[in-house]
């Protein structure tokens, strides 16, 4: 499938590219469990349900567009990651995928740690009761205030990203009279097979300190020389939406090589190695992600083998799944508005949301699936492009999909696998109101992040 990028501007009516995987499905009413939250099904009337609640009732109560999140599925996926890695490893949920106070409580209760990368994310974590020692702070340009606060509240790990940060953080820690545990973010020269914009371990990018240029080794020397810093280990992140562990194997080999150099030069065996996140999910039926148990076994074996070769004790492994936990657990529910057939090309289906609630299609050329969920249909499939209501030709939610030919205004359609990044990256473009996040569990549905109102917009505009 295409992963090429293009400017988020005009791209009119291009038909399916040659060799594209998409073909009319054999059953337009089927909801592939690979791409939908675990409790999603259809009831006897053909209406899609989640947690036993039908989407027509959810739309009536909470409005559209809305992100509908399956709490049972979220908790099950979180547990699966924790259990797969066991007591000798740490799982840090990557809060940038989607964060709210309810999510933090679920993570805390399910035994996961939390990775944050801003003062705002840290504030949400602390407000929801996540202990500081179970939080890791990332970022390539942390401010002095962010670092001051992180040290003050006892953040368990700060992942340092530059020489400047090492000096700043050491001074802060010494002033506060503490010894702050840190990891050093290393760029290992591995470019995962993913979109150019989300491949983060090659050399020409903003994150980390290079292995090949000696910057990582120099960072180690500087951290070890600081009384206020405790070097716990090395951190790496090779990209996002990755479907195999081959890139992790290369990264682990290079990280273990650095650990061996640190032992030989400084006489220190570091106890931790963080392999980051980035494992992919199924956005379409063609995607085939690995399960947490398989990933855990593979990563543990890679690190064990490389450490044995280097005559090192195997360090404690950390991983940072975000999308892999929350992504499949939510879908975005829309109401259909304008339907515009373009003879010989496709039909444009406009919904009451758009790029303000899912920027990923425009930003990354991301691919999504879509289904009619307020009813079933025996009509023939029609090739559609699901678009939003924004004044922007790049306002595309699902670039190519099939929906029933009898689709009409007022129908409800849903886009699965929108739990990660869609709400986190949502905007007020055209002064759109960001949708609510509605969590569904055995007790019913409740808003965990409310819909914005016009009053919210006007409250910020002080005139």
N, C-alpha and C positions, 0 to 999 in steps of 0.2 A: 504494500500500500504506500501511497505517497507520503513522505514526511518532509517534503521540500517547503521552504518558507517563501512567502511573498508579502509585499507591502499590504497593509490592511486598508487598501483603497479599492478602486473599481476593478472588478473581475466579473464580467457579465456573462451569465448564461452558458458557461463552458460545459459541454456534455461530458459524460463519464470518460476519463482517459483510457486509452487502449491498455488492456491488461489489468484494469481495476478489478478487485475481487468481487465487487457488489453485483448481485444478481437478484431478481425477484425471489423472495422467500417462498417456500412451499406453503407456509401457513402464516398469513399476516397477523393472526390473532395470538400466535404463540409468544410467550414471554420467556426467552432463553434464561435459565437460572444462572448461567455463567456471567451475565451482565446486569442482572437485577438483584436487588436486596433479597435476603434469604426468605423472608416471609411474603414476598410478592406473589400473587396468584390471581386467578379470575374466579368470581363467584358464579352462582347458577344463572345470573342474569347477564353474564359476560362482562361485568364491570371489574376492573382491576382492583385488588385489595392489597393492603399492607398491614400486617398485624391483625388481620381480620376486618379492618376498616376500609370501606370502599372510597375510592378517590372522589366520587361525586359528593359524598358527604363531607370529605375533607375540604374540597373546593368551596362548598357552600359555607362551611364554618370559618375557614381561614383565608379564603380568597386565592386568586392566582395572579401572577406566578408565585410559587412557593416551593421551597426545598423541603422534601419529605424524607425524614431520616429514621431508619429502622434501628431503634436502640438495641433490640435483642441481637441483631446481626452485628452491630458495632461491638458490643461486649463480647460476643463469641469470637470475632476476629482478633480482638485484643488478647483474649485468653489464649487463642491458638498460637499467637506469636510468643507470648510469655512462656507457655508450656513447651513450645518447640525448642526454645533456647535454654530453658531450665535454670537452675539456681546458680550455675557457674557463668552466667552471662547476664547482660542488662539490655532491656528493650526500652528505648526512648521513643515515644510517639513524637513525630515531627509536627509541632503545633501549627506551622505555616500552612499545612494542608487544610485544616479547619479547626478553629479553637473557639470554645465558649466555656462558661463556668460549668454547665452541665457536663460537657465532654471531659473537662478536667476531673470532675467528681467520678465519672465512670472510670477513667484511667487510674485514679487513685485506688478505687475499690477493686479494680482488676489486677493491681500490682504492677502497673507499668510506670516508668519514669517519663519525663517530659522534656522535650527540646524546644527552646524558645529562641527567637532571634531579634527581639526588640523590647523596649521598655513596656509597650502596650501588651505584648504577649506575656511578659513576666508579671504584669499587674493582674491579668486575668488568672494566671496560674496561682498566684498567691491569694487572690480574693476567693478562689474556690477551694483553698485549703491544701494545695500541693506543698509538701514540705520542701524547703529550700534545697536540702541535700539530694533530693530526687530530681532536680532541675539542672539542665545544661544550657548554657548561653552561647549562641553562635553569633556571627556577624563579622563582616570585613571592615566595618567602620564604627565600632561601638564608641559612643560618646563617653566623656569622663563621668557625666551624671549616671549613665547606664551602668558603668563599671562600679562606681561608688555604691550604687544601690544594690547591685548583684552581690558584691562582697559583704555589704551590711546585712543582707537577709540570708546569707549563708548558702548561696548557690553552689551546688556540689561540684560542678565542672564549668570552667570557662574555657572555651576553645579559642586560643589566641591565633591571630591571623596576620600579624606583622611585627617587625622589630619595634615600631613606635608603640604598639599596644603592649608589648612586653614591658617596656620601660614605664608606661603609664600605669598599668595594672600593678606592677611591683611596688611602685610608690604608694598607690592607694592602699594595698594590702599592708604594707609596713606602717603606714599612718594609722590604720585601724587596728594594728597589733595582731594580725592574723596571718596565717600561711595559706594562701589560696591555691587549691588544686587546679591544675590546668592541663589541657591537651594542646598539642601543636597541630594545626591543620596543615597538611602536606598535600601538594599537588604531585601526583605520581606519574604523570605523563600517559595516563590511560584515558582514551576517549571512547566512552560507551557508544554502542550503536543506537543512537537516539537522535532527536532533533538537535541541530546545531546550537540552538539557543539554550538548551537545558543539559548540555554535556559540559561538565564542570571540572574535569580533572586534567584537561590538556593545558599546555603551558601559558597560552595567550589568553588569560582571563583574570578576573579580579580576586579570586579566592585563593588563599593558602600561600605556602612557601615551597618553592621548587626543590625537588630532590636532586634533579640533574645539575642545577646551577650551584648547589652547595648552600642555598638559602636555608633549607630545613636544618642542616647540620649546624649552621651558625645560630639559628634560633634555639636549638637545643643547648648549645654552649651558653647563650645569654640567659635562658631560663634557669639553668642549673646554677648560675652565678648569683641569682637573686634570692636573698633571704626570705622575701615575702611570697615566693612562688614555690609550689611543690609540683614538679613535673610527674604526672601520672601516666602519660602515654601519648600516642600518636593518633591523629584523626585523618580520615580520607573520605572523599565522596566523589564518585566517578560519573554521576549523571542521574537521569530520571527516566522512568518508564522503561526499565531494563527487564528482559525476559529470560536471561540466562546468567550464570555465575562466572562465565569465562573472564569477563573484565575484572571481577572481584579477585579471581585467582592471580592475575598479573599484579593487581594492586597490592594484594597481601604479600606476594613474594617481595615486592620492592619495599613495603613497609617493614617486613621482617628483616630485610637487609639493613635498613636504617637502625632497627633495634639492635642488631648485632654490632654495627659500627659504634653505637652509643655505649654498649657494654665494653667493647674493646678499647675505646678512647677514654671513657669516663668511669668505667668500673661499675656501671649501674645497669641493672636489668629492669626496664620499665614494666609495670604490671598490667597495663591496659592497652588495647588496640580497638579503635572505633572504625568500623568499615562503612559507616554512613547508611544511607537509605537508597531509594531510587528503584526498588523492585516494582514492576509494572502490574497493571490490572487489565481486565478485559473491558474495553469500551465497545467492541463489536464482537460478534460471534467468531471472527477469525483470530482474535487474540487468544493466547494460551499461556497465562501466567502460572508460575510454580506455586505450590502450597508452602506455608511456613515451615512445616516439618522437613520438607525436602531442601528448602533454602538453608535452614539451620544446620542440617547434617552436612551439607556441602561446604558451607563456610567454615564450620568447625574443623572439618577434615583438611581443608586448604591450609588453615592457620596451623593446625597440629603438624602437618607434613613439613611446612616451610620452617617452623621452629625447630623441629627435629633435625632438619638438614643443617640449620645454623647453630645447633647445640644450645638452644635457648629453651628456658621454661616457657610453656605456652601461656600467653597473657590472657587476661579476662577479656572476652569479646563484648563489644557493644554494637548494636544496630539501631537504625532510626527509621522504621517504617511510619509513614504518614498516610500517603495515598493508598498504600496497600491495606490499611485498616479502614479508613473512612470512605475512600472513593466508591467502592461498590455498595455502600450501605444507604445511599441516598439517591433520589431522583428528583428532577425538577418538573413540576406540574404546571402546564400552560393551558390557556383557553385559546382555541383557534379563532382568528378574525378573518381578515381578507384572504381569499384563495384566488390566485391569478395564474391561469394556464398560459404557457408560452408554447405555441404550436411548434412541434418538432424538437423541442428542447426538454422542458420539464414544467412542473407546476410549482409556483412559489406559494408556500403556506406561511402566512404571517401569524405570529403569536403575540401575546400581551407582555412579553419580556424581550430578551435579546442579548446583545453584547454587554449590557450593563450587569446582567446576572451570569453570563458565561462568556468571558473574553477569550477563552482558550482557542476557540476555532479561528478567530481572527489573528490571535497572537502567535500560535504555534501550528496553525493548519491542522488542529486536532480533529480527530474523527469521532463521531458519536453515533449512537443508534436512537431510534424514536419509535413509539408505538401509539396507536389509538387506544385509550384506556377507559373511556366512558361507556363503551359498548364494544361488541364484536361486529364484524362485517363480512359478508360473502362477496363483496365487490372485488373487481380485478385490481391488482396493484398498479399504482401510478408512481412514476419517478418524481420525487419532490425535493425541494430545497427549503428547509425550515429557516425562516428569517424572523428578525425582530422588528420592532416598531420605531427604531432609531433613525435619525436623519443621517444615514451613513451606508454607502453601498457595501461596505465590508461587514455589515451587521448580519452575520450568518451564525446560526446555532448548530444546524446539522447540514453539512454541505450536500450530501447525496444520500437518499434513503427512499424507501418505498412505503407508502401509506395507501389505504383503500381509496378507490376512485370516487366513492360516495361521501368522502369527508366533507363536512359542512361547518360553517361558522357556528360557534357555540360548543363544538366537540371539545373534549379534553384529550390532549396528547401529553406524553411524558418522555423525558430524555433520561435514561438511566446512567449510573456511574458518574454522578455530578457531586458526590460528597466532598471531593478534594478540590481545592483551589477556586471553585466557582463562587462560593460565598466569600471566601477570603479575598479574592481579587475583584469582587463586585464593585461597581462605581455608581455615581450619580450622573453619568453622562445624559445630556438632555434633561437634567434634573429628574431623572427616574428615581423612584423610591425603591430602595433595596428590599428584596423579598424576605419574608420570615423564614426561619428554620423551625419546622414542626417535627417534634420527636414522637414516634409511635412506639408503644410497648403494650404489654398485656393489659394494662390498666386503662388504655385509651390514648388519646393524642393531646399534646400540650405544646405551646410555643416555648422554645428555649432561646430564640433570638427573635424579637418582635419585628414586624414590618415597620419600615420607616414611614413617617407621615410628612405632609407638607409643613406642619408645624416644626418638625425636626429641621427641615431645610431652612426655614425662615429664622429659626432660633440662632443658627450659625451666621446668618447674613445680617450683620449689625448695621448696615446702611452707611 
